Amino acid sequence: MSPDRQYLYVTNAGTQIAPDSSLSVIDLGGNQVTATVPLPARPQGAKWVAMGRF
């Protein structure tokens, strides 16, 4: 979740049959996916670091 609690970031690894490697950005106020960002490899999670950077 973003520090301001407006967005939720979800990693998408898919399944063995249908693998995926992306990150979805969900606008919690509008309850909708606002972006899906392709990643170079299957994600294992996400972590916020200092200064609110992702």
WOWONOR-V396423 format. One record per residue. N is the residue number from 1. RES is the residue in three letters. PSI is psi in whole degrees, 0 to 359 (999 if undefined). Layout:
# WOWONOR-V396423
n:N res:RES psi:PSI
n:N res:RES psi:PSI
This chain:
# WOWONOR-V396423
n:1 res:MET psi:142
n:2 res:SER psi:155
n:3 res:PRO psi:330
n:4 res:ASP psi:1
n:5 res:ARG psi:24
n:6 res:GLN psi:336
n:7 res:TYR psi:147
n:8 res:LEU psi:133
n:9 res:TYR psi:124
n:10 res:VAL psi:126
n:11 res:THR psi:141
n:12 res:ASN psi:109
n:13 res:ALA psi:347
n:14 res:GLY psi:209
n:15 res:THR psi:176
n:16 res:GLN psi:324
n:17 res:ILE psi:320
n:18 res:ALA psi:76
n:19 res:PRO psi:152
n:20 res:ASP psi:158
n:21 res:SER psi:87
n:22 res:SER psi:172
n:23 res:LEU psi:126
n:24 res:SER psi:139
n:25 res:VAL psi:120
n:26 res:ILE psi:124
n:27 res:ASP psi:111
n:28 res:LEU psi:332
n:29 res:GLY psi:320
n:30 res:GLY psi:353
n:31 res:ASN psi:50
n:32 res:GLN psi:155
n:33 res:VAL psi:123
n:34 res:THR psi:340
n:35 res:ALA psi:150
n:36 res:THR psi:120
n:37 res:VAL psi:123
n:38 res:PRO psi:144
n:39 res:LEU psi:156
n:40 res:PRO psi:343
n:41 res:ALA psi:164
n:42 res:ARG psi:125
n:43 res:PRO psi:152
n:44 res:GLN psi:1
n:45 res:GLY psi:187
n:46 res:ALA psi:156
n:47 res:LYS psi:135
n:48 res:TRP psi:144
n:49 res:VAL psi:179
n:50 res:ALA psi:149
n:51 res:MET psi:15
n:52 res:GLY psi:11
n:53 res:ARG psi:151
n:54 res:PHE psi:999
